[in-house]
């Protein structure tokens, strides 16, 4: 595991903010689990700020380009997501579009 150095001021500020988060979720958090979580949330938030306002057409084009560059990862991710059931309605729509009948709930189990 990598270690990072931060200023005492940022460390203390983050610890105090941890108290705010604990009050909201009504649960105590360990410092070692809080710091990675807050960094991850910060990255997610910045990424959302960067791409959140892009037009759908640009996002789709970018996704297609990712699929061309990293087919195993991108198409593997799509496959896993669909298998987990996150896209059942979309899969049924595509089945109908391809000429197949939609699966019934009891057929999907």
FENWOPE-V202470 format. One record per residue. N is the residue number from 1. RES is the residue in one small letter. PHI is phi in radians with two decimals (none if undefined). PSI is psi in whole degrees, -180 to 180 (* if undefined). Layout:
# FENWOPE-V202470
[[N & RES & PHI & PSI] [N & RES & PHI & PSI]]
This chain:
# FENWOPE-V202470
[[1 & x & none & 137] [2 & x & -1.45 & 148] [3 & x & -1.97 & 147] [4 & x & -2.20 & 152] [5 & x & -1.77 & 131] [6 & x & -2.28 & 160] [7 & x & -1.20 & 156] [8 & x & -1.03 & -38] [9 & x & -1.07 & -47] [10 & x & -1.19 & -39] [11 & x & -1.05 & -49] [12 & x & -1.13 & -40] [13 & x & -1.07 & -43] [14 & x & -1.17 & -40] [15 & x & -1.09 & -41] [16 & x & -1.16 & -37] [17 & x & -1.18 & -31] [18 & x & -0.97 & -38] [19 & x & -1.09 & -37] [20 & x & -1.12 & -47] [21 & x & -1.08 & -43] [22 & x & -1.09 & -37] [23 & x & -1.16 & -38] [24 & x & -1.22 & -45] [25 & x & -1.58 & -5] [26 & x & 0.93 & 49] [27 & x & -2.68 & 142] [28 & x & -1.43 & 139] [29 & x & -2.06 & 143] [30 & x & -1.36 & 143] [31 & x & -1.00 & -41] [32 & x & -1.14 & -23] [33 & x & -1.67 & -23] [34 & x & -1.27 & -45] [35 & x & -1.04 & -49] [36 & x & -1.07 & -36] [37 & x & -1.14 & -45] [38 & x & -1.21 & -34] [39 & x & -1.17 & -44] [40 & x & -1.07 & -44] [41 & x & -1.12 & -37] [42 & x & -1.10 & -44] [43 & x & -1.09 & -46] [44 & x & -1.04 & -42] [45 & x & -1.12 & -44] [46 & x & -1.13 & -40] [47 & x & -1.12 & -42] [48 & x & -1.07 & -40] [49 & x & -1.10 & -38] [50 & x & -1.25 & -43] [51 & x & -1.93 & -8] [52 & x & -1.10 & -26] [53 & x & -1.79 & 7] [54 & x & -1.26 & 149] [55 & x & -1.18 & 148] [56 & x & -0.97 & -39] [57 & x & -1.03 & -41] [58 & x & -1.20 & -40] [59 & x & -1.13 & -42] [60 & x & -1.13 & -44] [61 & x & -1.06 & -43] [62 & x & -1.09 & -42] [63 & x & -1.11 & -42] [64 & x & -1.11 & -41] [65 & x & -1.13 & -39] [66 & x & -1.07 & -41] [67 & x & -1.10 & -36] [68 & x & -1.21 & -39] [69 & x & -1.41 & -38] [70 & x & -2.28 & 65] [71 & x & -1.05 & -42] [72 & x & -1.06 & -47] [73 & x & -1.23 & -48] [74 & x & -1.18 & -52] [75 & x & -1.25 & -30] [76 & x & -1.11 & -42] [77 & x & -1.09 & -45] [78 & x & -1.07 & -44] [79 & x & -1.06 & -48] [80 & x & -1.05 & -43] [81 & x & -1.09 & -44] [82 & x & -1.17 & -40] [83 & x & -1.13 & -31] [84 & x & -1.34 & -5] [85 & x & 1.63 & 3] [86 & x & -1.20 & -20] [87 & x & -2.16 & 37] [88 & x & -1.05 & -47] [89 & x & -1.12 & -42] [90 & x & -1.13 & -41] [91 & x & -1.08 & -42] [92 & x & -1.14 & -38] [93 & x & -1.10 & -44] [94 & x & -1.16 & -38] [95 & x & -1.04 & -45] [96 & x & -1.11 & -43] [97 & x & -1.09 & -33] [98 & x & -1.49 & -2] [99 & x & 1.70 & 7] [100 & x & -1.73 & 155] [101 & x & -1.40 & 147] [102 & x & -1.13 & 149] [103 & x & -1.33 & 142] [104 & x & -1.41 & 159] [105 & x & -0.92 & -43] [106 & x & -1.29 & -17] [107 & x & -1.42 & -19] [108 & x & -1.46 & -10] [109 & x & -1.56 & *]]
